[in-house]
Amino acid sequence: MSTHAFDQPAGAAPGAEPPTNYLNASYSVTSWLLTTDHKRIALLYLLPITLMFFIGGVAISISRLSLMTPEGALVDADTYNKLFTIHGVIMVFFFLVPVIPSVLGNFFLPMMIGAKDLAFPRINLLSWYLYMLGAGWAAVAVLAGGVDTGWTFYTPYSSASSHYNVVMTMTGGVIAGFSSLLTGLNFIVTVHWLRAPGLNWFRLPIFVWTMYATSFIFLLAVPVLAMALILVIIERLWQIGIFDPALGGDPLLFQHLFWFYSHPAVYIMILPGMGVVSEVIPCFARKQLYGYKFVAYSSFGIACLGFFVWAHHMFVAGISLYAALIFSSLSFLVAVPSAIKVFNWTATLYKSSISFEAPMLFALGFVALFTFGGMAGLFLATLGVDMHVHDTYFVVAHFHFIMVGGMVLAYMAGLHYWWPKITGRMYSDWLSRLTAMIIFIGFFLTFLPQFVAGYNGMPRRYHMYAPEYQVWNVMSTAGASILGVGYVLPLFYMVGSLWSGKPAGRNPWHATGLEWQTASPPPTENFEQSPVVVRPPYQYHLEKAQNEP
Amino acid sequence: MSPDNGPLTVPHDESLEHTILVRHRLEEQYENLDQQHQAAALGMWVFLATEVMFFGALFLAVAIYRFLYTVEFEKASERLNWMIGGVNTLVLLLSSLMIVLAVHYARHGRRKRIVLFLGLTALLGVCFLAFKGLEYYIDYQENLIPGWRFDAGEWVTREGLRPDQVPHVKLFLFLYWVMTGLHGLHVTIGICVVLVIMAMAWRGKFSPEYYAPVDVTALYWHFVDVVWIFLLPTLYLLGTHHW
């Protein structure tokens, strides 16, 4: 039986002091705003990131509703452009990229390796302030009238023609990028130097491996994006042609620099999700992760290959046929490490004792939707097919399957899995399972029709469309409404659990992993005594008899 | 283990124990000073890797446009002041030697020597900036600032370029300003950091057991030096310069 170090009635441990944890250690505002505790910083991130998610969600809900009729039911073209740009910028730069590293990674990476904190706690706090500054900056740009370039800021539109808030939005993106970069730097040094005794590289949980790989992408890609955006800003301000052909520049250079970051950024977004799923699936299947080393190495395979496929966004932009051929072939290669992961998760499930708690439902949803969306990616990597579906809703559906179906579901899985550890409370079991089902169904109904509409030729980023696509758009909008309900529900039952949830105890899921061996919520120093690791992770097969009487 | 109080320590207050206001020499997440030193060094190396990528995008832009607009880039480069650029290279190389000596004496715990050589490093950094400022002033007088002081006609009449080639000259000069400007910013930050470390050394914060801040600052300083070594040929040494 697990011991409850927190939230036990006083009678359970007579004479014991009231347990101190990272939440009740101090209450002053300064103790939060100047904290160097990685767990508090994770919570500091959780609030604005959640807010950003809902702002981005509201923006796209309005444009989605507007697409109910071919003429555009709600908003005019200009507003529509601003809405999808807000959605894209906020969701990519301020939600998808930072969410799992900054919230779950910040909280659990040190705990999973048995450390007291990250290597550079003050830099960790600095990254939070940078995130807030960047997010605030972008929010001001939105309030000042918005920006209509799309999240890709393609030149020469962004540098010569568009609304002036481009500079502000980009500055926000650059600042937020440096926040992620410092987080990545912190993670790499932490994993190298602060592992607990006995925790060698092949005893690290897969989540740590994926965080490590993600950090590498941050470090190598973010500076290039920052420089590309800085050059656009300077071009706008001083009218010097770096990217604008009218002034002697080359717009393709912007696309190269932009996608050199933004394609690896896709893996920044999906790798942490893969890490979460690799934790959740073995736990709720009560079985060791199949092919641990292959799953670990494939994270690095994805991170490395991810740097050599960027031009597949530019097949119709005027790059040479030979370059396109090479980038097409390299893009197919990314499917190999991705498939290794999917096969290993499936093999883990094979002949295991699965239970369907909410984290597991989200994780299984991830595997299904990621596989589905990933396969669509192979269509897009094919040169001939890409000519046909480029810039259509087929592309939109593809990356939403990965980003929303994959990443958001994985984040939900992780949040549900670790919520008892973060807060010490359990949320409503049936509501959370229901939410998982609602999100899965809503998601499918939203994005599956977009594949059809896109394949039939409906272009993206238009507020009007030909009437024959209406049926698909109505289906999609209906699905989005269901999806919206699914996203709002957790706000209620998770926040509610803080008051009415039953105490979780140390290890409600009977999971292996160091983070479960300490109290919930953990003390500020994470562990009562520094842990020593003697076994590889995911030894569920050994503990079966003990945990499931 | 009772950690020594560092320079930023405030009176101990339990509610602030895990905030940035309280700082010990051995931070709580580390086992010992050696581990802390190694982590700091790795952190700086990783940071420098990101800096390489940061400047890398600019070097890529120069490479591409130099390939596309060879003639204009060489003409524009010939107008830059390679002599000041060359002297500044020597100044920076010398400053790197000074900071190496500072690290050497930090390793042996020679407090006054550390302060001396860190001071010389900062002084040479200031020299570099002064020369750079002089150079910028000459550029200003010669109308080499696109977007502010630039005479398109002069490039057609004096240098014999076609009018449609003049934007490429502006492009080169623009890259010159951005790259040297960013580098100058890095030097300025470096001087500030060196001065802070110098003050810490003056107060005796370092010992042969722990001198990680000196070590890590030196890494950064060398990086800034190396960037300049690449900037000099990339920007100043195109085309045929005349005395």
Chai-1 contact restraints between the chains, C-beta under 6 A:
chainA,res_idxA,chainB,res_idxB,connection_type,confidence,min_distance_angstrom,max_distance_angstrom,comment,restraint_id
A,S26,B,S15,contact,1.0,0.0,6.0,A-B,restraint_1
A,S28,B,S15,contact,1.0,0.0,6.0,A-B,restraint_2
A,S31,B,S15,contact,1.0,0.0,6.0,A-B,restraint_3
A,L34,B,T19,contact,1.0,0.0,6.0,A-B,restraint_4
A,L34,B,I20,contact,1.0,0.0,6.0,A-B,restraint_5
A,L34,B,L21,contact,1.0,0.0,6.0,A-B,restraint_6
A,T35,B,H18,contact,1.0,0.0,6.0,A-B,restraint_7
A,T35,B,T19,contact,1.0,0.0,6.0,A-B,restraint_8
A,T36,B,H18,contact,1.0,0.0,6.0,A-B,restraint_9
A,T36,B,I20,contact,1.0,0.0,6.0,A-B,restraint_10
A,D37,B,H18,contact,1.0,0.0,6.0,A-B,restraint_11
A,K116,B,E28,contact,1.0,0.0,6.0,A-B,restraint_12
A,K116,B,Q29,contact,1.0,0.0,6.0,A-B,restraint_13
A,D117,B,Q29,contact,1.0,0.0,6.0,A-B,restraint_14
A,A119,B,A39,contact,1.0,0.0,6.0,A-B,restraint_15
A,R122,B,I20,contact,1.0,0.0,6.0,A-B,restraint_16
A,L181,B,T50,contact,1.0,0.0,6.0,A-B,restraint_17
A,L185,B,V46,contact,1.0,0.0,6.0,A-B,restraint_18
A,L185,B,F47,contact,1.0,0.0,6.0,A-B,restraint_19
A,I188,B,V46,contact,1.0,0.0,6.0,A-B,restraint_20
A,V189,B,A39,contact,1.0,0.0,6.0,A-B,restraint_21
A,V189,B,L42,contact,1.0,0.0,6.0,A-B,restraint_22
A,V189,B,G43,contact,1.0,0.0,6.0,A-B,restraint_23
A,H192,B,L42,contact,1.0,0.0,6.0,A-B,restraint_24
A,W193,B,Q35,contact,1.0,0.0,6.0,A-B,restraint_25
A,W193,B,A39,contact,1.0,0.0,6.0,A-B,restraint_26
A,L219,B,A49,contact,1.0,0.0,6.0,A-B,restraint_27
A,L219,B,T50,contact,1.0,0.0,6.0,A-B,restraint_28
A,L220,B,M53,contact,1.0,0.0,6.0,A-B,restraint_29
A,P223,B,T50,contact,1.0,0.0,6.0,A-B,restraint_30
A,P223,B,M53,contact,1.0,0.0,6.0,A-B,restraint_31
A,P223,B,F54,contact,1.0,0.0,6.0,A-B,restraint_32
A,V224,B,M53,contact,1.0,0.0,6.0,A-B,restraint_33
A,V224,B,A57,contact,1.0,0.0,6.0,A-B,restraint_34
A,M227,B,F54,contact,1.0,0.0,6.0,A-B,restraint_35
A,M227,B,A57,contact,1.0,0.0,6.0,A-B,restraint_36
A,W238,B,G147,contact,1.0,0.0,6.0,A-B,restraint_37
A,I240,B,P146,contact,1.0,0.0,6.0,A-B,restraint_38
A,I240,B,G147,contact,1.0,0.0,6.0,A-B,restraint_39
A,I240,B,K170,contact,1.0,0.0,6.0,A-B,restraint_40
A,I240,B,F174,contact,1.0,0.0,6.0,A-B,restraint_41
A,G241,B,P167,contact,1.0,0.0,6.0,A-B,restraint_42
A,L247,B,P167,contact,1.0,0.0,6.0,A-B,restraint_43
A,G248,B,P167,contact,1.0,0.0,6.0,A-B,restraint_44
A,G248,B,H168,contact,1.0,0.0,6.0,A-B,restraint_45
A,G248,B,L171,contact,1.0,0.0,6.0,A-B,restraint_46
A,L257,B,A57,contact,1.0,0.0,6.0,A-B,restraint_47
A,T524,B,H18,contact,1.0,0.0,6.0,A-B,restraint_48
